């Protein structure tokens, strides 16, 4: 039944008919990505995109049926920027996954709008770039010694950590961009209010005092690395437990 079909650009055949030489899907996706990076999700519309491409909305619909399909295509394009981990060294899986996670975080922070559509664009995981990335991550964990099912859980855990922490960072950086201030300027402006708010909480007061004057970006990078290391240590312990059960 037609109503049972998955509503995804990846699950329908391409439109038949003569291609328009002045416009193709790759151009549409590139222009949409530029628009999203510059103005965010709320600014994206087929009309505005058509104006940017100097083409009517009807021309766009020849290649992309809906705005939702367009989001799917652009999200998968962004996933193509993430460095996929490489197999071939079972003992180097942690370093490979760490590089991939750092690349994913950097990609999200380059395109902070993406965190607001990941839940909506769940079927974007059917796209070719996401499929290649998932396959590569599964291969690394499987090569390290996890079963395919456990490898899938490991991938989901790493991705959930990266997306979760990067979403908070993206929101913070968006606030900074709107303010016109640097991260250090904003932090210095915020400190007096923050210290006043925690005056009756000694642990928070001590933490804030220790962090005042430090480089905020360095703190963010350090927090990401520390959290990721905790995730990978947990996966290492799981691998060690599986190995012990085999003996």
Secondary structure as a PSIPRED ss2 file (coil, helix, strand):
# PSIPRED VFORMAT (PSIPRED V4.0)

   1 X C   1.000  0.000  0.000
   2 X H   0.000  1.000  0.000
   3 X H   0.000  1.000  0.000
   4 X H   0.000  1.000  0.000
   5 X C   1.000  0.000  0.000
   6 X C   1.000  0.000  0.000
   7 X C   1.000  0.000  0.000
   8 X C   1.000  0.000  0.000
   9 X H   0.000  1.000  0.000
  10 X H   0.000  1.000  0.000
  11 X H   0.000  1.000  0.000
  12 X C   1.000  0.000  0.000
  13 X C   1.000  0.000  0.000
  14 X C   1.000  0.000  0.000
  15 X C   1.000  0.000  0.000
  16 X C   1.000  0.000  0.000
  17 X C   1.000  0.000  0.000
  18 X C   1.000  0.000  0.000
  19 X C   1.000  0.000  0.000
  20 X C   1.000  0.000  0.000
  21 X C   1.000  0.000  0.000
  22 X C   1.000  0.000  0.000
  23 X C   1.000  0.000  0.000
  24 X C   1.000  0.000  0.000
  25 X H   0.000  1.000  0.000
  26 X H   0.000  1.000  0.000
  27 X H   0.000  1.000  0.000
  28 X H   0.000  1.000  0.000
  29 X H   0.000  1.000  0.000
  30 X H   0.000  1.000  0.000
  31 X H   0.000  1.000  0.000
  32 X H   0.000  1.000  0.000
  33 X H   0.000  1.000  0.000
  34 X H   0.000  1.000  0.000
  35 X H   0.000  1.000  0.000
  36 X H   0.000  1.000  0.000
  37 X H   0.000  1.000  0.000
  38 X H   0.000  1.000  0.000
  39 X H   0.000  1.000  0.000
  40 X C   1.000  0.000  0.000
  41 X H   0.000  1.000  0.000
  42 X H   0.000  1.000  0.000
  43 X H   0.000  1.000  0.000
  44 X C   1.000  0.000  0.000
  45 X C   1.000  0.000  0.000
  46 X H   0.000  1.000  0.000
  47 X H   0.000  1.000  0.000
  48 X H   0.000  1.000  0.000
  49 X H   0.000  1.000  0.000
  50 X H   0.000  1.000  0.000
  51 X H   0.000  1.000  0.000
  52 X H   0.000  1.000  0.000
  53 X H   0.000  1.000  0.000
  54 X C   1.000  0.000  0.000
  55 X C   1.000  0.000  0.000
  56 X C   1.000  0.000  0.000
  57 X H   0.000  1.000  0.000
  58 X H   0.000  1.000  0.000
  59 X H   0.000  1.000  0.000
  60 X H   0.000  1.000  0.000
  61 X H   0.000  1.000  0.000
  62 X C   1.000  0.000  0.000
  63 X C   1.000  0.000  0.000
  64 X C   1.000  0.000  0.000
  65 X C   1.000  0.000  0.000
  66 X C   1.000  0.000  0.000
  67 X H   0.000  1.000  0.000
  68 X H   0.000  1.000  0.000
  69 X H   0.000  1.000  0.000
  70 X H   0.000  1.000  0.000
  71 X H   0.000  1.000  0.000
  72 X H   0.000  1.000  0.000
  73 X H   0.000  1.000  0.000
  74 X H   0.000  1.000  0.000
  75 X H   0.000  1.000  0.000
  76 X H   0.000  1.000  0.000
  77 X H   0.000  1.000  0.000
  78 X H   0.000  1.000  0.000
  79 X H   0.000  1.000  0.000
  80 X C   1.000  0.000  0.000
  81 X C   1.000  0.000  0.000
  82 X C   1.000  0.000  0.000
  83 X C   1.000  0.000  0.000
  84 X C   1.000  0.000  0.000
  85 X C   1.000  0.000  0.000
  86 X C   1.000  0.000  0.000
  87 X C   1.000  0.000  0.000
  88 X C   1.000  0.000  0.000
  89 X C   1.000  0.000  0.000
  90 X H   0.000  1.000  0.000
  91 X H   0.000  1.000  0.000
  92 X H   0.000  1.000  0.000
  93 X H   0.000  1.000  0.000
  94 X H   0.000  1.000  0.000
  95 X H   0.000  1.000  0.000
  96 X H   0.000  1.000  0.000
  97 X H   0.000  1.000  0.000
  98 X H   0.000  1.000  0.000
  99 X H   0.000  1.000  0.000
 100 X H   0.000  1.000  0.000
 101 X H   0.000  1.000  0.000
 102 X H   0.000  1.000  0.000
 103 X H   0.000  1.000  0.000
 104 X H   0.000  1.000  0.000
 105 X H   0.000  1.000  0.000
 106 X H   0.000  1.000  0.000
 107 X H   0.000  1.000  0.000
 108 X H   0.000  1.000  0.000
 109 X H   0.000  1.000  0.000
 110 X H   0.000  1.000  0.000
 111 X C   1.000  0.000  0.000
 112 X H   0.000  1.000  0.000
 113 X H   0.000  1.000  0.000
 114 X H   0.000  1.000  0.000
 115 X H   0.000  1.000  0.000
 116 X H   0.000  1.000  0.000
 117 X C   1.000  0.000  0.000
 118 X C   1.000  0.000  0.000
 119 X C   1.000  0.000  0.000
 120 X C   1.000  0.000  0.000
 121 X C   1.000  0.000  0.000
 122 X H   0.000  1.000  0.000
 123 X H   0.000  1.000  0.000
 124 X H   0.000  1.000  0.000
 125 X H   0.000  1.000  0.000
 126 X H   0.000  1.000  0.000
 127 X C   1.000  0.000  0.000
 128 X H   0.000  1.000  0.000
 129 X H   0.000  1.000  0.000
 130 X H   0.000  1.000  0.000
 131 X H   0.000  1.000  0.000
 132 X H   0.000  1.000  0.000
 133 X H   0.000  1.000  0.000
 134 X H   0.000  1.000  0.000
 135 X H   0.000  1.000  0.000
 136 X H   0.000  1.000  0.000
 137 X H   0.000  1.000  0.000
 138 X H   0.000  1.000  0.000
 139 X H   0.000  1.000  0.000
 140 X H   0.000  1.000  0.000
 141 X H   0.000  1.000  0.000
 142 X H   0.000  1.000  0.000
 143 X H   0.000  1.000  0.000
 144 X H   0.000  1.000  0.000
 145 X C   1.000  0.000  0.000
 146 X C   1.000  0.000  0.000
 147 X C   1.000  0.000  0.000
 148 X H   0.000  1.000  0.000
 149 X H   0.000  1.000  0.000
 150 X H   0.000  1.000  0.000
 151 X H   0.000  1.000  0.000
 152 X H   0.000  1.000  0.000
 153 X H   0.000  1.000  0.000
 154 X H   0.000  1.000  0.000
 155 X H   0.000  1.000  0.000
 156 X H   0.000  1.000  0.000
 157 X H   0.000  1.000  0.000
 158 X H   0.000  1.000  0.000
 159 X H   0.000  1.000  0.000
 160 X H   0.000  1.000  0.000
 161 X H   0.000  1.000  0.000
 162 X H   0.000  1.000  0.000
 163 X H   0.000  1.000  0.000
 164 X H   0.000  1.000  0.000
 165 X H   0.000  1.000  0.000
 166 X H   0.000  1.000  0.000
 167 X H   0.000  1.000  0.000
 168 X H   0.000  1.000  0.000
 169 X H   0.000  1.000  0.000
 170 X H   0.000  1.000  0.000
 171 X H   0.000  1.000  0.000
 172 X H   0.000  1.000  0.000
 173 X H   0.000  1.000  0.000
 174 X H   0.000  1.000  0.000
 175 X H   0.000  1.000  0.000
 176 X H   0.000  1.000  0.000
 177 X H   0.000  1.000  0.000
 178 X H   0.000  1.000  0.000
 179 X H   0.000  1.000  0.000
 180 X C   1.000  0.000  0.000
 181 X C   1.000  0.000  0.000
 182 X C   1.000  0.000  0.000
 183 X H   0.000  1.000  0.000
 184 X H   0.000  1.000  0.000
 185 X H   0.000  1.000  0.000
 186 X H   0.000  1.000  0.000
 187 X H   0.000  1.000  0.000
 188 X H   0.000  1.000  0.000
 189 X H   0.000  1.000  0.000
 190 X H   0.000  1.000  0.000
 191 X H   0.000  1.000  0.000
 192 X H   0.000  1.000  0.000
 193 X H   0.000  1.000  0.000
 194 X H   0.000  1.000  0.000
 195 X H   0.000  1.000  0.000
 196 X H   0.000  1.000  0.000
 197 X H   0.000  1.000  0.000
 198 X C   1.000  0.000  0.000
 199 X C   1.000  0.000  0.000
 200 X C   1.000  0.000  0.000
 201 X C   1.000  0.000  0.000
 202 X H   0.000  1.000  0.000
 203 X H   0.000  1.000  0.000
 204 X H   0.000  1.000  0.000
 205 X H   0.000  1.000  0.000
 206 X H   0.000  1.000  0.000
 207 X H   0.000  1.000  0.000
 208 X H   0.000  1.000  0.000
 209 X H   0.000  1.000  0.000
 210 X H   0.000  1.000  0.000
 211 X H   0.000  1.000  0.000
 212 X C   1.000  0.000  0.000
 213 X C   1.000  0.000  0.000
 214 X C   1.000  0.000  0.000
 215 X C   1.000  0.000  0.000
 216 X H   0.000  1.000  0.000
 217 X H   0.000  1.000  0.000
 218 X H   0.000  1.000  0.000
 219 X H   0.000  1.000  0.000
 220 X H   0.000  1.000  0.000
 221 X H   0.000  1.000  0.000
 222 X H   0.000  1.000  0.000
 223 X H   0.000  1.000  0.000
 224 X H   0.000  1.000  0.000
 225 X H   0.000  1.000  0.000
 226 X H   0.000  1.000  0.000
 227 X H   0.000  1.000  0.000
 228 X H   0.000  1.000  0.000
 229 X H   0.000  1.000  0.000
 230 X H   0.000  1.000  0.000
 231 X H   0.000  1.000  0.000
 232 X H   0.000  1.000  0.000
 233 X H   0.000  1.000  0.000
 234 X H   0.000  1.000  0.000
 235 X H   0.000  1.000  0.000
 236 X H   0.000  1.000  0.000
 237 X H   0.000  1.000  0.000
 238 X H   0.000  1.000  0.000
 239 X H   0.000  1.000  0.000
 240 X H   0.000  1.000  0.000
 241 X H   0.000  1.000  0.000
 242 X H   0.000  1.000  0.000
 243 X H   0.000  1.000  0.000
 244 X H   0.000  1.000  0.000
 245 X H   0.000  1.000  0.000
 246 X H   0.000  1.000  0.000
 247 X C   1.000  0.000  0.000
